Amino acid sequence: MVVENKIFFSGRFAGPMALLLSFILLTGCGSLKTNKKFYEPITAELQNGNYETAVAQIETAQSEKKYQKKDRFVYFIDAGLAYHYAADINNSNQKLTQAENAADDLFTKSITRAAASLLLNDNVLEYSGEDYEILYTNLFMALNYIATNNFDDAFVETKRANEKLNLLEQKYRKASDDYNQGIEDDTDVVKINYEAKKVRFNNDSFARYLSMRMYAAEGKLDDAIIDYNLLKRAFIEQPYIYNFDMPDVKYLPENKDNTIFSVVGLAGLSPVKEALDLRLRTDKDLNLVQILYTDPERQDSEYGHLALPVSEDYYFKFSIPQIVSRPSFIDKINVYANSEYLGELQLLEDVGAVANETFEAKKSLIYLRTVARAIFKGLAAHKAKQKEDKDKKEGAFGNWLKKALIDVATDISENADLRCSRLLPGKIYVGDFEIAPGNYNIRIEFLDKYSNIISTKEIDDYKVLKNGLNLIEAFSLN
């Protein structure tokens, strides 16, 4: 990543280091680092199919303040998803609505409150959610409404999902203006010129699929065809997200005596954020700030650089979040009706690809803000240590101890913000099967690459209607 920019510094260094030390001593490190450990038992229960237990664990985590107030978006979406898996539709919609509302309210605050994270890190700010998380709040609400045959509200959610995608570029252009104005008005922060990156995602295949199937069920074939064509365009025009063949979806049966029976399969778990540890190196002769990898495979190779005049040569450590996929055991999903094999579900959406693409819009802001903060804190630490060497009020040992505390405070305060929902599915599969109307015993099998059955969903005496939406959702988060 190569970025040309200008960064300016406030001259007040000793005061910021004293503030940082005081904050750490008063609060410890909990507010400076993402808490992820409590997810392990929740994830285990979800993967074992114990959805009500997972709901109870999330609510317990909330009551024990493992979700802090600044993390309320994460709590709302996690709870909404867990209630969805537990088939508690009302509570799921309530929490997902709260997540959507919180995201809208908190995004502007997170952009303009640069000063709050200048000395600490983004973990101290209120988390407003990633764009892919907000997208799926709408799509899971659509699934909830479909489960109760409330198509009107389901249509609202699918339309809202794609409307948000269409407005993403405008959202980040405004964020750029707000952020740049905010730092101009604040004389105590590092000033970055942030330019919003082009957003390349504006058409979600899952939203189009759900909308197409609902229109077809209502007999609105012209609208169903429009959504079918928009779904095709999503694959044609966005190969960086949909880099696989479009599934064979249908809005009408070929045989007029038959109907369409649809299955939506959710498999695996969505990607998460992990820290990418980097090192910043300044070169005063070249007026250059280099960003270097620190992992053994890419040690000291360049991640990016900034053209920036600096007064001294320094090395500083910092971290930024990156999207990392989680492996899934699920390789195939088979569908049976009355023990007769209907077919295999086909991949419609890779949530990891959506997450990566939408995260690109925000990543440059996170990168520049984190680099500026690392430089500011590194220089502040250097100035504070110089002041201790000059004053020597505490004697040799006291002087050494104070400088050591400055280094420790600088190091432990620099953690990447890794907050995200860990309960979204990893991939979304669909299957549209042409069968005769009637009652069927349905069996959906989730298989690994060796054809071992990981989990199953069985529905006895499911009534497939001649006219209407015949759609079953099944999931295995393994």
Protein Blocks (a to p, Z undefined) as FASTA:
>chain_A
ZZdddddddfblklmmmmmmmmmmmnommlmpccfklmmmmmmmmmnopamlmmmmmmmm
mmnomacfklmmmmmmmmmmmmmmnopaklmmmmmmmmmmmmmmmmmmmmmmmmlmmmmc
mklpccebjfklmmmmmmmmmmmmmmnopaklmmmmmmmmmmmmmmmmmmmmmmmmmmmm
mmmmpmkbccddddddddfbfbdfklmmmmmmmmmmnopaklmmmmmmmmmmmmmmmmml
mgcccddddfbdfblkbccddddddehjddddddddddddddfklopacdddfbfklgoi
afbdcddddfbdcddddddddddddddfbfbdcddeehiafbdcddfbdfklmmmmmmmm
mmmmmmmmmmmmmmmmmmmmmmmmmmmmmnomnojmlmmmmmmmmmmmmmmmmccdfbdc
fkbcfbdcdddddddedddddddddddfkopafbdcddehiacdfbdcdddddddfZZ
